[in-house]
Amino acid sequence: VMFSQLTAGISSFIEDVVDILDVIEIVPYISYGMGDNVRIVGRVQEDRAKHPFVSSPKTLGKAACIDDSSQEVASAKEVALEIYPDPKPNAEVEINVNGTIQTAITDNDGFYDAIFPCPNLPFGSTTATVTLKKLKGHDVKETVTASFPVVCSNPATNTFGIISDIDDTILQSDVTNPMRLFYNTVFQSPQQRTPTTGTLEFYHKLHKGMNN
């Protein structure tokens, strides 16, 4: 029993050291406000651009630019990094939305999800920030901050919303063909994928409103 406890303690210590030495990134999601409340969601994880799996990184989010590999290899690397992001649990972040400050702690998968009052948030899009403060109770040595939009809808003018799928709705994915689905998802960047006929025009019409 003592040996097992010792082994677990050493393993936990090594994990803490590795986490502290890792280069961290914050991946904030587009967040939303309604009335006087906002919901802010994002993730703290190992910086994908610094991952040894990626050579000569440039930018993420565009598979063609992830490194100097071929398009197919670069896209596959980005998918792999999205699937295995090395999340950072028990990280403390500070969220700033239009001057309102809120602290949140990440869960076991590295996600933070905070709902809090944010009075006087203007309608439209507001740029907010999230800053990493602590990692597993330890102060961080380097400041990590990310900006993201908070969209606040005006219920007086926005009478409906849209929740949309992507696969075979916005982009052709061939979900009924497992081999094609795998190829399109892993080896094709969004820029290479074929848009679904008619979806873009339909969404543009919805964006113009009921009277247009």
PyMOL commands that set and color helices and strands:
alter all, ss='L'
color gray80, all
select helices_A, chain A and resi 2-21+48-50+63-65+71-83+178-187+199-208
alter helices_A, ss='H'
color red, helices_A
select strands_A, chain A and resi 24-28+31-34+37-46+91-97+100-105+111-117+124-135+138-152
alter strands_A, ss='S'
color yellow, strands_A
deselect
rebuild
show_as cartoon
